[in-house]
Amino acid sequence: MNKATKVFGAIFGGVLAGAALAFIMSVATIVTAIVTGSTADLPGIFSATPGSENDALAVEFQPNSTGLLLIVAATAAICGIAAALSDKKNHTPEHE
């Protein structure tokens, strides 16, 4: 596998990891808002406020798309840079 393929694969993996990270952070914010009964906020990323609708639990959330995309882009960049800087070769050990 050449270096470009390795880097692009790492960037793609970073995009998926960043999206998963953003999702987990959003769910954690919603759960925190429900449990505490007050507004939970990740500044510039996500905000959740608990409430009720027809005597049922409701959560109003406001995502910030710029902040969420920044998380995904930063994770992809870190993975891509790490792959570009790694010189590790995938060799099988020689058996004697």
C-alpha positions in Angstrom: 0.0 0.0 0.0 1.5 3.3 -1.0 1.6 6.3 1.3 -1.1 8.3 -0.5 -3.6 5.4 -0.1 -2.6 5.1 3.6 -3.2 8.8 4.2 -6.5 9.0 2.4 -7.7 5.9 4.2 -6.7 7.5 7.5 -8.5 10.7 6.6 -11.7 8.8 5.7 -11.4 6.9 9.0 -10.9 10.2 10.8 -14.1 11.6 9.2 -16.0 8.5 10.5 -14.4 8.8 13.9 -15.1 12.5 14.1 -18.8 12.0 13.2 -19.0 9.3 15.9 -17.4 11.6 18.4 -19.7 14.4 17.6 -22.7 12.1 17.9 -21.6 10.7 21.3 -21.0 14.3 22.6 -24.4 15.3 21.4 -26.1 12.3 23.1 -24.1 12.9 26.3 -25.3 16.6 26.3 -28.9 15.5 25.9 -28.6 12.9 28.7 -27.0 15.5 31.0 -29.8 18.0 30.3 -32.5 15.3 31.1 -30.8 14.1 34.2 -30.0 17.5 35.7 -33.3 19.1 34.6 -31.4 22.2 33.3 -29.8 23.4 30.1 -26.6 21.5 29.1 -24.3 23.3 26.7 -21.1 22.5 24.7 -20.2 26.0 23.8 -20.1 26.5 20.0 -21.1 22.9 19.4 -24.4 21.8 20.9 -27.0 22.9 23.4 -29.9 20.9 25.0 -32.8 22.1 27.2 -35.3 19.8 28.9 -39.0 20.5 29.0 -42.3 18.8 28.7 -44.9 18.5 25.9 -48.4 17.3 26.8 -47.0 15.9 30.1 -44.3 13.9 28.3 -40.6 14.5 28.5 -39.2 16.6 25.7 -35.8 18.0 24.9 -35.1 21.0 22.7 -31.7 20.9 21.2 -29.8 23.3 19.0 -26.8 22.0 17.2 -24.2 24.4 15.8 -23.2 22.9 12.4 -20.0 24.9 12.2 -18.8 23.5 15.6 -19.8 19.9 14.7 -18.0 20.2 11.3 -15.0 21.5 13.0 -14.8 18.4 15.3 -15.1 16.1 12.2 -12.5 18.1 10.3 -10.0 18.3 13.2 -10.3 14.5 13.8 -9.8 13.8 10.1 -6.8 16.1 10.0 -5.2 14.6 13.0 -5.6 11.1 11.6 -4.3 12.1 8.2 -1.2 13.9 9.7 -0.5 10.9 11.9 -0.6 8.6 8.9 1.6 10.9 6.8 4.2 11.2 9.5 4.3 7.5 10.4 7.1 5.5 8.7 6.0 2.2 10.1 6.1 -0.6 7.5 3.9 -3.6 7.6 6.4 -6.4 7.3 5.9 -9.9 8.5 8.6 -11.1 10.9 11.1 -13.4 9.3 11.0 -17.0 10.5 14.3 -18.9 10.7 
